[in-house]
Amino acid sequence: MGPAVLLTAVVKADAYGHGVVAVARCALESGADRLAVASPAEGSALRRAGLSAPILVLGPTPPNYAADAVTHSLTVTVNSLALAQALSAAASYAGRPIQIHVKVDTGMGRYGLLPDEVLPFVQAVSSLPGIVVEGLWTHFATSDEEDDTYLRRQLATLLDVDRRLQTNGIRVPLRHCANSAAALRYPATRLDMVRCGLVLYGLYPGEACKGLVDLRPVMSLKSTVCRLRWLPAGSSVSYGRTFTTVKPTLVAFMPMGYADGLRRALSNRGTVLVRGQRVPLIGRICMDGCMADVSMSQGVQEGDEVVFLGRQGQDRITADEIADLLGTIAYEVVTAVGPRVPRVYVQGGRMAQ
């Protein structure tokens, strides 16, 4: 990104399903300057875990969370005078300032101030005691697409807002807009800081980013065969009788269900890896378990590893593959992994089997 550009590791949504505390610590130890989360609750949890790096809250902060934000030294995105006043009061009471960032809606139509609203807003909040305007930022809508016309328009709008502020004597130290895709593809978007999310987890934000860097997926999702039995022809499997055996079938049951992040839409469509071989999921996926036809897996035994996401032998099931099957994106696949699934962390490169 360049020596003058700060790197913020985006660890919202439990670090995209990977486990926020372990990922945040690893990111900071590996050179990230800051962290970003979606909500003040996520930021406060990192503070309680002992992390001291700057933490930016990207999403809305209700005014009644102002005291918590000040107590935990969070950097808050502020787009309303009511929130700014609440933060000012909390900061004054605590006797220490709070840093805020202002988000500009340059074309996402989501959360932010319209360009013409920014100058009067920043002027108003800058006069409040205890408030330090540290950042000005926006978010791109199309950074992972081939056509960069809209992205360049958004960037130009943000820079124009910054110029208007400077013309009126206001210099905001940190301007940032580059997410993972923009940071990789468009150096002009890096400005003072980049916010990298998906690429930290070894996943590409889109086809246009593939090949720009060599990424290896961080997450594998595994279970074990906990029950094996032969079912005769004509046997129904799981709810709704959506699968019926046409011949004697060796069925494996695994304790991995939609409450763990295995989407129910993969019923009778998805595959898993057992003994290095792809086998089909059969019947409807349940809340706490699923079944696979392992009739062709030689030597399969109870206790064998089952890979839902990741590599086994010479084959690999990727988040992109699952996303394509479901008509969604890799983000949703990894963030869906439920909290009751144990996270086991292996540092040092090669993925553990």
Secondary structure, 3 states (H helix, E strand, C coil): CCCCCEEEEECHHHHHCCCHHHHHHHHHHCCCCEEEECCHHHHHHHHHCCCCCCEEECCCCCHHHHHHHHHCCCEEECCCHHHHHHHHHHHHHHCCCEEEEEEECCCCCCCCECHHHHHHHHHHHHCCCCEEEEEEECCCCCCCCCCCHHHHHHHHHHHHHHHHHHHCCCCCCEEEEECHHHHHHCHHHCCCEEEECHHHHCCCCCHHHECCECCCCCCCEEEECCEEEEECCCCEECHHHCEECCCCEEEEEECCCHHHCCCHHHCCCCEEEECCEEEEEECCCCCCCEEEECCCCCCCCCCCEEEEEEEECCEEECHHHHHHHHCCCHHHHHHCCCCCCCCCCCCCCCCCC
